[in-house]
């Protein structure tokens, strides 16, 4: 985990500030969300929201009340006076009309600020979004500021908690991310006694409902608990705001605004006791906590078993709810103090440690000296560990530490001895030609080389050995440790001091260089992986690239599983030989579970951790794209947090690459369809134009034959009539082709006029008279329909096509119903028949071009009539759909809607007609 500050001088981290600026830039065009938050209904959230809206309105702000739920409260309803109120739309649901927030009207109106009450409300079926908070998201994306209200029981994370307290499980919830992403949260609070008093007075609910509420939800204990939850949840959100402000203003001092805890994980076996104690304390304080392990050069030399125990302790902390991190540094106390300051932790938890030497300060003492403004809590040694230490001191049992032979790098010490001997041998023949000071330089050079190569322990050993060798072989009297001149004692002291200083600095630089090299290697691997994926265009290339990079970066074998159209994972078509064992032994059931739940499973996770494989879902922004199966060569590296973070980043890049390839294929298919559509429209337009003139001539000739004088013989008259009828049918087909080509090319311009709908119904019936012969037609047009703004010619064409379609697919003598009525903000027109109905699954496809209800049929037509109807209706801003009728009798219904709009006001005739008295005066 990266810190926004450095540990040394608490300067802002440029990467963190850059990320913050990028977030601010992405939100620049987005509206601001303010949530009025309370413990329960009746605390005054809506009232407070309306009060703030009135204040802004008086300051000149454009305010629109989108939806306000007053629940019969007179004070709340009175606050609406002076604010523009958006009319509600009516949504049909189970034979009822439900008022709902009109999102389209709000977007079209686009005020500066809109009030949307009850953020967690569930919209009626048929609305654009199932939840009101999704409507609010669309308003925010459009740049509209939103004020809204929310009760604590509607938060998803607290839904079960509130249900356990009150015994009532709230069905309407919203994700906590919506609440956390709000720009402002205003807590509206009211004591429980005062809220109960308001309930008794009928200011929350009407009296009969208030009595039931007081016996169930509105009990004093429930209200107190809900109030505490609301206060805590608001405080949790404010904690993030405080931290963001501290980063923005580069504030390094700890502000003890909360009880956040930081646990120090060390190599001691009692580290698990520290973690469990911190987890219990965090639960008691309801506080956030982190667990951090600082890896120093000395801890780097620990054996694998001890390092793995540290990683297991970090995994335990993560399982108990902590945020874990592995930090690198030379001094544990300095790194911990810097981390605590950067994350504003008010308390550091550390295990009690004993000093190895009397002059050595413990970690807790050094942290207390560096961070005097942070509370320091020491955790005692667990009882079992304390008893073992007493027995070790008494000699009853052997110490539990690792044997010395396994902890000392003997090779480093052997090399130190060899280098010291080599320097002594080289310096002996040149002693007559050089001063002793130059011989000292050779020994210091040896110390630097050993420190660079083998670290601090061998370097200290070679420093002491160099002093002894220099004294014995070169300082007079030679071959004796006796010193004839006191000044050589000063030389020995300087040699030791310089040697130890060089050793410390070199070992620290060596460690920091290795840490930097590891980080650079991880960053380079990510860069090369992202660059390699950026150029791939096929799924097989992504699989091969991911396999090679993961195998090289993580020392693991990998296999990529991609789902089919049904969402079932499939093995790759070609499996390389080096991962054949992975494919043969993996569990497809676990892989499918990881894919379906978008959660990792297997080794290093909480799901089936005994498995030898890691199943990592490839979660892309739109959906999960597959599963990455990993078989590590070593189980240990999968427990390292940095390795896990690196691996998850690799998986995210792979998922994004798969999603990009998917949408490239979708875009290519769409381009091919667009080109095919354009070519087809061009052919239709050209063909229909070229056929129109000869068809018109043929229609005229056939009509002249039918009406010829003298009349033709009977059989000739029948032939002429059939010829004229077929010419008319072909002309109608060509007209449909031409109209569809014009509609698709955008050449059709609507002639919108305010006019009565009844007139176009009559003209459509007259135009379809020949097609409706032998069918009964019933007209059910509601009385006193308002004026509708539409293109009469095109809507008449829609009605004709629907009527002729009903007559074509129903037998003679069938019944056709044409109905029109007002449905909310739309005029709904229905054409129904009692024929065989629609084929199953064709309700939407039947409106596609060149699609017919019967694939092989002797009925005339090419499948363009309904496509033309949909294009015309959608051009008017309406919708059209079809369905089969199953209740009562079989048949099909075609329903289309046209927006009502607001008709222009009609002039008052009394204002334009003079009264009798006025005429008399003029006379």
N, C-alpha and C positions, 0 to 999 in steps of 0.2 A: 504494500500500500504506500503510495507516494504522499508526502506531506506538502502542504502549500508553503511551508517555510523550511529553510535550511536549519540544521541543528546548531550551527556556529553563531550566526548573527541574526537569525530570525528574519532574514530578508524574504520578500515574497518570491515564491517559485514562479519563474516566467511561464512554464507550461500550464500551471494551474490558472494563472491570470489570463493566458491566451484562451484556454478552454472557457473561462467565464465570459470573456468578450464574445466568443463565438456563440454561446448560448444567448447572450443579450442581443446579438445581431439577428439571430434566428427568430427572436420574439418581438422584433421591432415593429413589424406590421400586424401583430396580433392584438386583439382586444384584451382588456384587463378584467379579471374576475375577482369580485369581492363576495365572500360568503358570510352571511349573518348566521352564526352558529350558536345553538342552544342545547340544553339538556333534554327538553321535551316541548310539546306543544303548549302554547299559552304563555311563554316567557316574554313574548314581545318582539320576536325576530322580524316579522312582517311589518309591524308598526315602526320599529327602528329603521328598517330599510326604506320605508316610505318617507320617514322624517328626513333621512339623508338625501333622498331623491328630491324632496321639496326644496331643501337648501341649495342643492346644485341647480335646480330649475330656476330659482330666484336669482342665481348668479349668471344666468344666461345659457346654461347647459341644456341641450335638447334631450328630453327624457321621455321615454315611451313605456307605459305599463303594459308589458306583454301578457302576463297572466298573474293575477293576484287572487289568492284564496283567502277570503275574509272569514269563512266559516260562520257567517252570521254575526260577527262581532261589529257592533255599531261604531266603535272607535276606529277600528281598522278601515271600515268602509268609508267613513268620513274623511280619512286621509287621502282617498283617491280624488277628492275634489281638487280641480286645478291641474290634474295630470291627464295627458292624452292616453286613452285606453285603446288597445288593439282589440278589434272584435275577435271572438273565438270562432273557430271553425267547427262544424258539426261532422262527426265521424260516425258512420253506421256500424253498429256492433250489436249482434243478436236482436235484431228488430228494434233497436233503440238508437237514438241520436245522442252521442256523447260530446260535450264541448271539450275541445282540446286546443292547445297552443298552436297558433297559425305560424309555423316556421317560415313558409314561403313569403307570407305577407310581411313578416318582420325583416327578412332579408331584402325584400324589395323596398320597404320603407327605409331601412338602414339608418336608424337614429344613432346619435352619439352614445347614448346609454339606454339600455332596456332592462326592465325589472322582470325577472322570471322567478316566481315563487316555487317552493317545494322542489328542490333540485333532484331528489331521489324518486320523483313521481314516475310511474310506468304509463306510457302512452297506450292509447287504445289500439287494438289490432287494426292494421291497415295504415297506420302512420308511417312516416318515412323511417323514423328511428324507434326502437322499442322503449328507450329510456329518455327522459327529459334532459339528463345531463349530456347526452349525445347531441340533442338539439342545441344546448348551450355551447358545446365544442364547435359546432358549425358557425354559430354566431361569433364566437371569439376568432375563429379563422378568417371570418369576413371583416375583422377589424372593429367589431362592435363591443363596447364595454358592457359588462353584465353584472347586475346585483342580484343575488339569489339567497335562499334560506335553506338551512339543513339542521336536522336533529341528530344527536349523537347516535341514536339507535339505528340510524340508516347507514352508518359506516360498515363496510363489509367485514373488516377485521374485528369489529366489536359486536357483530350480530349475534354470535352465540353467547357472548358474555352477557349482553343485555337480556337475551332470552332466558339465561339461567337465573338472572336476578328477578325479572318481572314475571317469568312464566309465560311470556307472550313472544313468539318469534316473528319479527317483522319481515314481511316478504319483499318490500321495496328497499333495495340497497344500492349503493354505488361504490366503485373501487376507491380505496384510500388514495390512490395516485391522483385522482381528480381533486380531492381535498388538499393534498400536499402541494399540488401544482398551482393552487390559487394564489393570486398576487396579494390578496389581503384576506384575513379571517378576523371578523369582529365577533367577539364573544358577547352574547346577550344572556345575562345571568339574572336569576331571581331566586331568593331563598324558598325553601320548600313550603314553609308555613304561609308565606305571602301568595305562592302559586295555588295552594289549596284554598285560600280565602277567595282568590279570583274565580276558582272553579265553582265554589258554593254560590257566588254571586251571579253565575251564568255568563262570565266574561271569557270563558274558554270554550265551553260547549253549552248548548241549550240544556235547560234544567233536567229533563228526563235522561238525556245522554250523559250529563255531568254526574248524575247519581250513580249510573253504572260505571263510569270511569273512576269515580272515587273508591268504589269497591274492588276494582281490578288493577288497572295500570297505575292510577294516580294515588298510590299509597305513599305515605311519608317516607318510609324506608326506601322504596323504589326511587323516589325523586332525589333523595340525598345521594344514593349510589350513582344515579345518572348524572347528577351535578358533578360529582367527583370525576367520573369518566370524561365529561366534557372539559373540565378544567385541565385534567392531565393531558388529554389529546391536544388541546390548544397549546399547552406548554411544550409538548413534544414538537409541534410544528414551529413554534417560536425559537426553539433551540437551533433549528436549521437556519433561520433568519439571522440569529445572532452570529453563528459561525460564518455565514456568508459576509456579514458586515465586517467581522474581524479580518477576514482575508482581504476584503476590498480596501480597508483602511490600514492594512499591514500592522495590526495590533498583535503584539507578541505576549503580553501579560495575560494570565489566566483570569477569566471572569467566572466566578463561582455562582453561575446562574442555575446550575443543575447539579446532580450527584453522579455525573459520569465517572466510570471507574476504569483504571488502566492496570491490568495485571501483568507482572513481570514473570516470564517463563525462563527458568534457568536449567542448568544440567543436573541439579540436585534431584534425587528421587522424591523429595517432598514437593516438587513442582505441581504434581497432580493435586496435592492437598491445597495448595495456593489457588489453583483453578477452581476447585469445587467450593472453596470458601468464598471466592469472589463471586461465583455464580449465585450462591445463596444470598450474599449481601446485595447483589444487583436485583434479585427477585424481591427482597424485602424493601428496597428503596425504589423498585420499579424504574431502574436506571439502565441506561445503555452502558455496555462495557466492551473493552478491547483486551486482547491478549497478545503480547509482543515478545518475541525472542530476539535478542541482540547477539549477533555472531561476531565475535572478536577473533583476532589471530590466534589466541590461545585456545579458544573453543574449536577452531578449525582443526586442531590436531587431535581431537577426540576420536576414539575408535568408532566404527560404524554402528555398533550396538548402542552406544550411548547417544549418538546423533539420531538414530532412529527412535529412541525413547523420547527425545525432545520433540520430534515431529509427531509422535503419537499423542504427546501432551497437548500440542497445538490442535490436533484433530479433536481431542476431547473438548477443548475450549470451544471449538467451532460447533460441535454437536450440542453444547450447552447454551448456545445462542450468542457467542462472542464473535467479534470481527477480529481475525488473526492477521498477523504480519510478521515477516522475518526481515530485520534490519541489519545493516552492516556498519561497524564502527570500531574504533580502537578503545573506546571507553564506554562501558555499559551505562554508567550514571548520566553522562552527557547526552547520549542518544535517547534515553528514556525521558529525561527532563525536556529535551527539545520536542519529542513526540507528544508529550503531555501538553506542552504549551501550544503547539500548532493545532491540536484537536480540542483544546479548551477542556481538558480533563481536570477535575477538581481534586481527585483522589488517586493516589498510586498505591497499589497493593503489591507487596513484596514479601517473600519468605524470609524468616529470620536466619541469618547466616553467622557463622563463627569466623573470627579473623584467624588466618593462618599464621600471621606474625603479629607481635604486639604493636608494632609501628604501622601496621596496615589497616586502613580504614575500610569498613564494610560498605557494601553497595548502598545500603539504606542511609548511612551517614553521608556519603558523597552526594546522593540524590537530595538529601535534606539541605546540604550546603549549596547546591546549584539551584534548587527550586524551593526557596523558603516560603513562597506563597501557595504551595500545593500541599494538601494534607497527605501525610505518609502513614500507611497502615501496615504494620508488620504482622504476618501470620506465623503463629507458633509451629514448632515441629510436631507432626502427628504423633500420638502416643506410641504406636508400634515402632516408629522410627526412633523415638527418644529412647525406648527400652533397648533397641539394638545398639545404639551408641554407647549406652552405659555398659552393656556386655562387652562391647569392643574395648572400651577403656579398661575393664577388669580382666581382659584377656580370655574371656570365656568362649568367644567366637571369633572367627577371622573377619576382618573388615570386608564390606561388600564392594569396595572399589575394585577396579580392574587391576590385575597384576602389573607391576612396574614394567616387566618385559614387554607387555602388550601396549604400554602407553608411550614408551620412549622410542623415538626414531633412531635406532642404533646406527643406521647407515650414516646419518648426519654427523654423529659424534665420531665415528671412525674416519670420515672424511676430514673432520676438523683436526683430529690427531695427525692424519697423514699430511695435511697442508702445513701444519706447524712444524713437523719434522722436515718437510721439504724446504720451507723458508730457512730453517736453521742450517741445513746442509748448504743451501745456496749462499747464505750470508757468511759462513765460516771462511771460505777462501778470499772473500773481498774485504774482510775485516781490516787488513793492513792499509787498504786504499780509501776507506770511507770512515767517517765519524760514526759514533754510536747512534747519533740522532737519525742518520739515514737507515740504519738497521731497524730502528723503531718504526720507521715508515713502512718497511716491508711487512712487519707484523700487523700493522694497522690495515694494510691492503688485504692481507689474508683474512682479517676479521670481516671486512666489508664483503669479500667474495663469499665467505661462508654464510653470512647473514642473508645475502641475496638469494643464495641457492637453497639453504636448509632452514632458515628461520632463526627465531630468537634463542632457543635452547643451545644448539650447537655453536652459535655465535658467542654466547657468554662463556661457554666451555673453552673455545679457542682463545678468547681474550685472557682468561686466567692462565691458560697454558702458555700463551705468548709471553706473559710477564715472567712466569717461572723459567721459561727457556732463555729469555733475554738475560735474566739475572744469572742463571747458572753457566751459560756458555759465553757470554760477552762482557758482563760487568766484572771489572777487577775487584777482588781476586777471582779469576775464572775457575770454572768447575767447582764452584762453591756458592752456597746461598748467602754467604756473608757479604756485607756491603761495606766497602772501605770509605766511601764518601756519602755523606748524608743527602747530597743533592739527588742521588739515584732513587732515594725513597720518594722524593717529589716526582721524579720521572715515572716511577711505577704507578703512583697515584694518578697522574695525568693519563698514562696509558690506559689504566682501568676505566677512568671516567670517560675518556674519549671513545674507548672501545664499546662501553655500554651504551653511550649516547648514539654512536653510529649504528650499533646493533638494534636499538629500539626504533630509530628512525627508519632504517633500512627494512626491518621486518614489517613495520607499519605500512611503508610505501609498497612493499611487496604484496601485502595483503590487499591494500586498496587497489593496486594495479590488477590483481587477480579478480577482485569483485567488479571493477570497471570492465575488465575484459569479458567476464561472463555476461554482464549487462549488454555490452556492445555486441556480443555474439547473439544474444537473444533478439536484440533490435535488428541486427543484420539479417537474421533468419526470417523475422517477420517481414522485413522490407523485401527480401528476395522472394519470399513466398507470395506476398501481395503482387509483386511485379510479374511473377510467373503466371499467377491466376488472371491477371488483367488481360492477357492476350489469348486465353483459351476460348474456344467457341463450341466445344462439344463436351458432353458429360464424361466421356471416356478420358479426355485430356485432363479434366479436373481430378478424376480418380487417380490417374497415374502421377500427376504433379503432387497431390496431397500425400500419396503413399511414399514417394521418394523423400519429400521434405520432412515428413513426420518420422520416418525411419532414421533419417540422418540427424535430426535435431533432438529426438527423444529416445533413441536407441530402442525402438519398438516396431513391431509389425502391425500394419494397419489394413483395414478393409472397409470400403465404402459401400453402404447399402442404400439403394434408391427405391422409393415406392412406385408401385404401378398406379394406374388410374383409379383403382379401388382403394388405394391407401395401404396396400400390403407390401412389405419390404421384399425385395427380390435380390438374389445373388447376381453379381456382375456376369455378363455374358462370357467374358474372358478373365480368368483368374491367374495371375502370375504364379510361377512355381514357388517363389520365396514366401508367399502367403497362403499356399495351399493348405498348410496345417491349421492356419487360423480359420479358414472357411470350413474345414471339416469338423472342427471341434466347437465352434461357437453355437450359442443357444438362440435360435431365431425368435423364441417366445420372449426372452428378455429384451432382445433388440426391438421387437414390435411394441413391447410395453414402453420402452424409452421413447420410441417415436410417437406413440399415441398420447403419452403424458408430457412430452417435451421436457423430460427429466432424465438426468444421467443415472446409470445403474452399473453395478459391478464393483470392481476393486477401487478402493478409495472413496466410495460413496456410502450412503446410508441404506441403499437398496441392494441386497445380495452382495455384501462386501467380500464374502468368501470366494467369489468368482475370480478366475485368473484374468478375465477380460474386463475392459472398461468400455461401456456402451454410451457413447456421447451423442445426443441428438443435435442435428444441424438446424438450429432455429434461425430462420431468416426473418426480415421485417414483416413479411406477409404471412408465412406459414412455415412449418417444419419441412425441410427438404430431404431429409434422410437421416441415417445414423452412421457414425464413425465408430468402428470396432477396433480397439487397440489392445494388443498383447505386449505389455512391456517386458523387456529382458530382466528388469529388476523391479520388485514391488516398491522399493524404497523411494524412488524418485517421484512416484505418483502422489506421495504424501506431502511433498514440498509445496507450500503455497505458491511460490513463484512459478514452479513448473506447471501447476494446475492452471494458474492464470494464463500462462503462455499457451497451454494446450487449448483452453477455452477460446482464446483469441484466434488460434489456428482454425478451430471448428467454426467460429463465426465467419471468418474470411471464406472458408469453404462453402458455407451455407449461402453467403451473399453471391459467390461466384455461380453456384447452382441456380439461384433465383435469377441472376442476370442472364444466364444462358437460356433459362426457361422463357423469359420475357423477350429475348432476342428472337427465339423461335415463334413466339406469339406475334411479335411485330412483323416478322417476315410473312407469316400466314395472313395477317391482316393486310399487308401491302399487296400480296397476291390477290386477295379477295377484292380489295379496292380497285386494282387494275382490271380485274375481270368484270367487276360491276361497271366500271367506267366504259369499258369496251362494249359491254352488253347494252348499256344505255345509249351509247352512240349508234350501235347497230339498230336498236329499236327505233330511235328517233329518225334515222335515215330511212329505214324500211317503211315506217308509218307515213312519213311525208311523201315518199315515192308512190305508195299505194293509195293515198287519199284521193288524188285526182282521178285515176281510172275507176276507182270504186264509186265515186260520185257520179261519173258518167254512166256506169253500169246500172246504178240505182235508178237514174233518170230514164234509161232505156227500158228497164224492166217495168217501171211504173207506167210508161207510155204504152207498153204492150198490154198491161192489165186494163188500162182505160181506153184502149184503141176503139175507134169508130170506123166501120161497123164492128161489133164485138166478135172476138175470136170464137172458134168452135169450142165445145165444152172441154175436150181433152187439152186443147191448146191453152184455154183459160186456166186450167189447173196447173199446167207446166209454167205458165207465165207468173201465176201467183207464188208457186214454190220458188221460182228464180228470184222474184222480188224479195221474198222473205229471207232467203239465204244471203242476198246482197245486203240487206239491212243488218243481219247478224254479223256478217263479216265487217261491215262498217263500224259496228259497235266494238268489235274486237280491236280493230285498228285504232279507234278512238281511245280505248283503254291503254293500248301500247303507247300512243302519243302522249296521253296525259301522264302516265307513269314516268316516261322519259323527261317530260317537262318538270314534274315534281322533284325527281331525283336531281335534276340539274339546277334547281332553285329558281327556275324562271317564273313560277307561279306566284303572283302577287295577290294577296287577299284584299277583297273589296269589302271591308268591314263596315256594316251599317247597323244602327239600332232599329230593330223591326220585330214584329210578332212572329212567333215560331209556327202558329197555326197555319199561316199562309203557305209556308214552304212545305208543310205536310200535305196540304191539298194539291199543290202543283206536282209533288212527287207521286201522289196517287194517280193523277191524270197521266203523267208521263209513263207510269208502269202499268197502265190499264191492260195492254195486250198480254203482258207477262203474267198478270194476276187472274186471267180468265180461268174459271173453274175452281177458284179458291175463295174462301170466305175471309174477309178482312174486317177486323174490329179496331176501331180507333178509341184510345183511352187517353185523351189529352186533358190534363188538369185544367180546371177553370181558373181564369184570371192569372195566367202565366205572365210574368214580367217581360218587358222588352229585352231581347237578347241581341248582343252585338256579334254578328257573324256574316259570312259571305253566303248569300242566299243561293247562288248558282252551285257552289261547291257542296253545301250542306244538302241541297236537293239531290245532288249526285250521290252523296253518301246514302240517303234514304232510298233512292232508286236501286242502288246496288244491293242494299240489304234486303229490300222487298223482293227483287228479282232472284236473289240468291235463295231466299226462303221458298219462293215458288218453285224454283228449279229442283230443289232437293226434297220436296215433299210431294206426295201423290195428290192427284186431283181430288177436290172435295175437302182438303185439309184446311185447318183454321190458322190464320195469321193474325197476330195482335201487334199493333203499333201503339206504344204508350209513351207519354212524356210527363215528367213531374219534377219539381224542385227538390234537390237533395243537398242540403247544406248550402254551400256557395257555388253549386253547379246545377245545371239542367241535365237530368239523366233521361236518355231516350233509349227505349228497349224495343227490339223487333224480335218477337218470339213466334215459334211454330210448334206444331204437334207431330213433326216428322220423326225420322229415325234417330235424330240427335247427332252429336259429333263423335268421330272416332276417338277412342281412348288415347290420351296424350297429345292430341292435336289442338288443344284449346289455344295455345300460343302460336304454334307453327302454322296454323291455317291463315294467319295474316302475312306470311312471307310471300314474296313474289313467286309466281308460277307454282304455287302449292294449292292443291285441291283436296276437298274432303274425301273424294273417291279417286284413287290413283288410276284405275282402269275403268272408265265410264263412257257411255255413249252420250252423256249430257254435254252440250256445247260449253265452250269456255277454255281459257288458258290459265286461270288462276291468278288474275290481276285485280279483280273487283274489290276484294277485301283488303288487299295491299294498298289500293288507292284510297279506300275508306280510312285506313289507319293514318296514312300520310296527311290527308285533309284534316282529320280530327286533331292530330298532334300539332299541326300548323295553327290550329285555333287555340292551342293550350289545353286541350282536353285529353282524355284517354278512351280507349276502346278495348273491349275484351269479350270473349265468348265462353259459354259454358253449356253443358248438357243439363236438361231438366229431368230430374228423377222422381220428384214428388208429384203425385196425381196422375200425370201422363208423361210420356216421353216427348222429347223435342229438343230444340236448341234455342238459346237466347243470345242475342248480340246487343250489348249495352255500350253506348258511348256517352260521354259527358262534354259539356261546353261550359266554361266559366260564366257565371252570371254577370259579374262586374257591378258597377253602380250606374244605373240609367240616368241620363240627363233629366234635370227637373223640368216639368212641363209648365208653360206659362199659365197663370190663373186667368181664365176668361173674364172674370169680373173686373180685373184691373184694366182690361182693354175695351169694355163695353160701357158707354156712358149711361148714367142712371136717368130715371124719368125726371127727377128734379133738375138735373143739369140741363136737359133738353128744354125744360120749361123756362129756365132762366135765360138760355140763349135765345128762345123765341121772344 
